[in-house]
Amino acid sequence: MLKEHTSVIEVSGPLMVVEDVTGVAYAELVQVTTPAGEKRLGQVLEIRDDRAVIQLFEGTSGIDTKNTKVRFIGETMKISVSDEMMGRVFNGVGKPIDGLPEVIPEVRLDVNGKAINPFKRTYPAEFIQTGMSTIDINNTLIRGQKLPIFSGAGLPHNKLAAQIARQAVVRGKEEKFAVVFAAMGITNEEALFFRNEFERTGSLGNVVMFLNLANDPAIERIITPRIALTTAEYLAFEKDMQVLVILTDMTNYCEALREISAARSEVPGRRGYPGYMYTDLASLYERAGRIMGRKGSLTQMPILTMPDDDITHPIADLTGYITEGQFVLSRDMHRKGIYPPVDVLPSLSRLMKNGIGAGKTREDHANVSDQLYAAYANGRELRDLVAVIGKESLSELDRKYLDFADKFEAIFVKQSDGDNRSIEESLLIAWQLLSDIDASELKRIKKEFIEKYYKK
């Protein structure tokens, strides 16, 4: 029989403090019964002498220090997982919200997961096709990689996330592919958009959705990505699936971290965020990867909205340190009516070299990507020069580069939300654009590729 405590001495924000406790462990689950008889779940956040600090996933409203009962369950938070979760929609703590019954579990897993043994990790080196030219050609997504999307308020990152989720495929041999989609702090309108989008396109059957809404307790946002990643690990490493995890919006997650830190009266770090935010984010991002001897893989695409479009903001800054690149959305491109509004120049995929080339994408892929980047960067520089000296002062070659930058954005970057391009289609468009430049200028492409693909 579990001991029941009535020794709540303090309630502050999402936290409560219980005294006279013994034998309690960090991250242990807690069942709290309010004076009205409502049962809520919490988790031990800190233990100090005979006191335990508890964070409640469903808020502390209605809780007092006299009539609230607390029971320490003796285990960490776990989630029931099964491959029957495919096509289902859950709330931020893993309860069904799609009108269907609870999942019959094959196993219950700790949501904190287990660190992948570095010795057992396999280096990511296999291509995932998203159907988006700017990702597939310039910032290639590789199985087991973590490649975040850096966005801003009002930019169409939700639309892009839904498109990637329904279009992403593993090329080549037939393999089971799944998407685990976790949204944190989104509005009801956004949640309805995601559900309708997946149902409309018939892709919901390959998706597991976890939705934490803006009016849900902020503390719930801390647990949502952990539940999603635990589900993804089960599908990847127990069911041999190729799993893509999309986490949006990591900024809301970090705001919840800051709220809890403030409630605990911790000394703040940069811009008020806790000093351990780097470690906390790493505990999520580092759950991506591949394991020797396992067929499945876990790939992550976290999405974060940069406050004030500031890429040096702590959330974006720390995410960039931990992950293997970034995919940056541009407000200037968005104003031009370009979707997806990707700024190719600051975007980067550090692992793409290992997942492209002959037998994976195509032998000319790396050269084409480098040449597109160089030509576009040249055209962007010339735009700034034209603003000063005028287009008439440019040489004929400079004008070609200037035109290339415009066409690159209008033809290569710009896609409709239903445009699912194969890697071959994206490379074809790239060569059509590069063929407007003299072959002698294509110094980043091997001669044999120019002879084979260049169209005069």
ZAMARGU-4260 file (C-alpha; in steps of 0.2 Angstrom, whole numbers, plus 5000, padded with zeros to 4 digits):
<rodrens>
0) 5000/5000/5000 | 5007/5017/4995 | 5009/5029/5009 | 4998/5045/5007 | 5005/5062/5012
5) 4995/5077/5017 | 5010/5087/5021 | 5009/5100/5006 | 5018/5116/5013 | 5019/5127/4997
10) 5011/5129/4980 | 5019/5140/4968 | 5014/5141/4949 | 5015/5123/4942 | 5025/5117/4958
15) 5021/5111/4975 | 5032/5106/4990 | 5029/5091/5001 | 5038/5088/5017 | 5041/5073/5028
20) 5045/5061/5013 | 5057/5047/5013 | 5063/5035/5000 | 5058/5046/4985 | 5068/5046/4969
25) 5071/5060/4956 | 5058/5059/4941 | 5047/5048/4951 | 5028/5049/4947 | 5016/5057/4959
30) 4997/5055/4961 | 4989/5071/4968 | 4971/5071/4974 | 4963/5088/4975 | 4951/5094/4989
35) 4937/5091/4976 | 4943/5073/4973 | 4951/5076/4956 | 4966/5065/4953 | 4981/5073/4944
40) 4998/5067/4939 | 5015/5075/4944 | 5033/5071/4944 | 5047/5074/4957 | 5058/5088/4951
45) 5070/5090/4966 | 5073/5082/4983 | 5080/5092/4997 | 5082/5084/5015 | 5064/5077/5019
50) 5056/5088/5006 | 5051/5085/4988 | 5047/5098/4974 | 5034/5091/4962 | 5029/5098/4945
55) 5011/5095/4941 | 5007/5091/4922 | 4989/5097/4924 | 4992/5113/4934 | 4989/5117/4953
60) 4972/5126/4952 | 4961/5120/4966 | 4975/5114/4976 | 4978/5120/4994 | 4990/5115/5008
65) 4977/5107/5020 | 4966/5095/5011 | 4977/5089/4996 | 4983/5071/4996 | 4999/5066/4988
70) 5005/5048/4984 | 5022/5043/4977 | 5019/5029/4965 | 5037/5022/4965 | 5041/5023/4946
75) 5045/5035/4933 | 5033/5041/4920 | 5030/5028/4907 | 5019/5027/4891 | 5010/5012/4883
80) 5017/5009/4866 | 5011/4998/4851 | 5012/4999/4833 | 4993/5001/4834 | 4997/5020/4838
85) 5000/5023/4819 | 4986/5034/4813 | 4981/5040/4830 | 4980/5057/4839 | 4985/5059/4857
90) 4986/5074/4869 | 5002/5080/4876 | 5003/5067/4889 | 4999/5052/4878 | 4980/5051/4881
95) 4969/5048/4865 | 4959/5063/4859 | 4953/5055/4842 | 4938/5047/4850 | 4945/5030/4849
100) 4949/5019/4864 | 4966/5018/4874 | 4980/5009/4865 | 4982/4991/4871 | 5001/4991/4875
105) 5014/4979/4869 | 5026/4986/4882 | 5027/5001/4894 | 5042/5012/4892 | 5051/5025/4902
110) 5048/5042/4893 | 5066/5048/4898 | 5073/5034/4886 | 5090/5027/4887 | 5105/5035/4880
115) 5112/5026/4864 | 5129/5019/4867 | 5141/5029/4856 | 5150/5013/4852 | 5134/5005/4845
120) 5130/5021/4834 | 5130/5019/4816 | 5136/5035/4806 | 5121/5042/4796 | 5123/5040/4778
125) 5107/5036/4769 | 5096/5049/4760 | 5078/5053/4764 | 5068/5062/4750 | 5056/5076/4756
130) 5051/5082/4739 | 5057/5099/4743 | 5072/5105/4731 | 5080/5116/4744 | 5081/5102/4757
135) 5085/5087/4745 | 5098/5096/4734 | 5106/5109/4746 | 5103/5103/4763 | 5100/5084/4761
140) 5091/5075/4776 | 5100/5059/4781 | 5093/5044/4791 | 5097/5046/4809 | 5101/5065/4807
145) 5094/5079/4817 | 5091/5094/4806 | 5081/5109/4813 | 5071/5122/4804 | 5074/5139/4810
150) 5058/5150/4807 | 5050/5166/4814 | 5033/5171/4820 | 5021/5172/4805 | 5031/5161/4793
155) 5023/5146/4786 | 5034/5133/4796 | 5018/5123/4800 | 5013/5122/4782 | 5031/5116/4778
160) 5031/5104/4793 | 5015/5096/4787 | 5021/5094/4769 | 5037/5086/4774 | 5028/5074/4786
165) 5017/5068/4771 | 5030/5068/4758 | 5045/5061/4766 | 5050/5044/4760 | 5065/5032/4760
170) 5070/5028/4742 | 5076/5012/4735 | 5070/4996/4743 | 5053/4994/4752 | 5054/4999/4770
175) 5042/5004/4783 | 5041/5023/4786 | 5033/5032/4800 | 5031/5050/4805 | 5029/5055/4824
180) 5023/5072/4825 | 5023/5082/4841 | 5016/5099/4843 | 5019/5110/4859 | 5010/5126/4864
185) 5000/5127/4847 | 4983/5135/4845 | 4967/5125/4842 | 4967/5132/4824 | 4984/5125/4821
190) 4980/5108/4829 | 4965/5107/4817 | 4975/5112/4802 | 4987/5097/4806 | 4974/5085/4808
195) 4964/5090/4793 | 4980/5091/4782 | 4985/5073/4786 | 4967/5066/4784 | 4964/5076/4768
200) 4980/5069/4760 | 4977/5051/4767 | 4994/5051/4776 | 4987/5050/4793 | 4989/5031/4793
205) 5008/5033/4794 | 5008/5047/4807 | 5007/5047/4826 | 5002/5064/4833 | 5004/5071/4850
210) 4996/5088/4852 | 4999/5100/4867 | 4988/5115/4865 | 4992/5133/4870 | 4978/5132/4884
215) 4985/5116/4891 | 4997/5118/4906 | 5014/5124/4901 | 5022/5110/4912 | 5014/5097/4900
220) 5025/5104/4886 | 5040/5097/4895 | 5034/5079/4894 | 5026/5080/4876 | 5043/5078/4866
225) 5049/5064/4878 | 5033/5054/4875 | 5034/5057/4856 | 5053/5052/4856 | 5049/5036/4866
230) 5036/5031/4854 | 5048/5035/4839 | 5062/5024/4847 | 5050/5010/4849 | 5044/5010/4831
235) 5062/5013/4825 | 5072/5000/4835 | 5059/4987/4840 | 5048/4988/4824 | 5062/4991/4812
240) 5054/5007/4804 | 5062/5022/4797 | 5055/5036/4808 | 5055/5055/4806 | 5051/5065/4821
245) 5045/5083/4819 | 5044/5093/4835 | 5036/5110/4834 | 5038/5122/4842 | 5054/5120/4852
250) 5053/5139/4857 | 5037/5135/4867 | 5046/5120/4875 | 5060/5132/4881 | 5048/5145/4887
255) 5040/5131/4898 | 5058/5127/4904 | 5060/5145/4909 | 5043/5146/4918 | 5048/5131/4929
260) 5065/5138/4932 | 5057/5155/4938 | 5045/5146/4949 | 5060/5137/4957 | 5068/5154/4960
265) 5084/5147/4950 | 5098/5159/4945 | 5094/5163/4927 | 5106/5162/4913 | 5105/5171/4896
270) 5089/5180/4893 | 5081/5172/4908 | 5083/5154/4902 | 5090/5141/4914 | 5108/5137/4913
275) 5104/5119/4910 | 5094/5122/4894 | 5109/5116/4884 | 5109/5099/4893 | 5090/5098/4892
280) 5089/5101/4874 | 5104/5089/4871 | 5094/5075/4880 | 5080/5077/4867 | 5091/5080/4851
285) 5103/5066/4855 | 5090/5053/4855 | 5091/5053/4835 | 5102/5041/4827 | 5105/5023/4820
290) 5111/5008/4830 | 5122/4994/4824 | 5112/4978/4821 | 5095/4987/4820 | 5086/4990/4803
295) 5077/5006/4809 | 5082/5024/4811 | 5076/5039/4821 | 5078/5056/4811 | 5073/5072/4819
300) 5067/5089/4812 | 5064/5101/4826 | 5056/5117/4822 | 5059/5133/4832 | 5053/5151/4829
305) 5067/5163/4833 | 5061/5178/4844 | 5063/5194/4833 | 5070/5183/4819 | 5087/5183/4829
310) 5097/5168/4825 | 5109/5172/4839 | 5095/5169/4852 | 5099/5156/4865 | 5086/5144/4859
315) 5093/5144/4841 | 5111/5146/4846 | 5111/5131/4857 | 5101/5120/4845 | 5113/5124/4832
320) 5128/5118/4843 | 5119/5101/4846 | 5112/5097/4829 | 5120/5094/4812 | 5115/5110/4803
325) 5100/5121/4801 | 5086/5125/4788 | 5083/5143/4789 | 5066/5152/4783 | 5068/5170/4777
330) 5055/5184/4780 | 5061/5193/4765 | 5058/5178/4754 | 5041/5176/4762 | 5037/5194/4758
335) 5041/5190/4740 | 5027/5177/4740 | 5040/5162/4739 | 5035/5146/4747 | 5044/5138/4755
340) 5053/5154/4760 | 5070/5146/4762 | 5086/5156/4763 | 5099/5144/4756 | 5114/5154/4761
345) 5114/5152/4780 | 5106/5134/4779 | 5117/5119/4781 | 5117/5100/4782 | 5133/5094/4790
350) 5130/5076/4785 | 5124/5078/4767 | 5141/5073/4760 | 5139/5055/4767 | 5121/5052/4760
355) 5122/5058/4742 | 5131/5053/4726 | 5131/5038/4715 | 5120/5024/4722 | 5111/5036/4734
360) 5105/5051/4724 | 5115/5054/4709 | 5134/5056/4705 | 5133/5074/4701 | 5123/5079/4716
365) 5137/5086/4727 | 5144/5097/4712 | 5127/5104/4707 | 5124/5109/4725 | 5140/5118/4727
370) 5138/5127/4710 | 5120/5132/4714 | 5126/5139/4731 | 5141/5149/4723 | 5131/5156/4709
375) 5116/5161/4720 | 5128/5169/4733 | 5136/5179/4718 | 5119/5185/4712 | 5114/5190/4730
380) 5130/5201/4731 | 5126/5209/4714 | 5109/5214/4720 | 5117/5224/4734 | 5129/5232/4721
385) 5115/5236/4709 | 5106/5246/4723 | 5122/5257/4723 | 5128/5258/4705 | 5113/5253/4695
390) 5110/5237/4683 | 5117/5246/4668 | 5134/5247/4675 | 5136/5228/4676 | 5145/5217/4664
395) 5135/5204/4654 | 5142/5190/4665 | 5136/5199/4681 | 5119/5201/4673 | 5118/5183/4670
400) 5122/5180/4689 | 5109/5193/4694 | 5096/5184/4683 | 5101/5167/4690 | 5097/5173/4708
405) 5080/5178/4703 | 5076/5162/4693 | 5084/5152/4707 | 5071/5159/4719 | 5056/5159/4707
410) 5059/5142/4700 | 5070/5131/4711 | 5066/5137/4728 | 5047/5141/4725 | 5036/5126/4726
415) 5017/5124/4729 | 5012/5114/4745 | 5007/5100/4734 | 5023/5099/4723 | 5032/5083/4728
420) 5048/5083/4717 | 5059/5068/4716 | 5078/5070/4717 | 5079/5068/4698 | 5066/5082/4695
425) 5076/5094/4707 | 5092/5090/4698 | 5084/5093/4681 | 5078/5110/4687 | 5095/5114/4694
430) 5104/5110/4677 | 5091/5120/4667 | 5096/5135/4678 | 5115/5132/4677 | 5114/5130/4658
435) 5110/5149/4657 | 5127/5152/4663 | 5142/5149/4652 | 5150/5132/4655 | 5167/5139/4658
440) 5160/5147/4674 | 5154/5131/4681 | 5171/5128/4690 | 5163/5118/4704 | 5157/5104/4693
445) 5167/5090/4685 | 5170/5091/4666 | 5161/5074/4663 | 5146/5080/4672 | 5145/5096/4662
450) 5147/5086/4646 | 5133/5074/4651 | 5120/5086/4659 | 5124/5104/4653 | 5111/5110/4640
455) 5117/5124/4628
</rodrens>
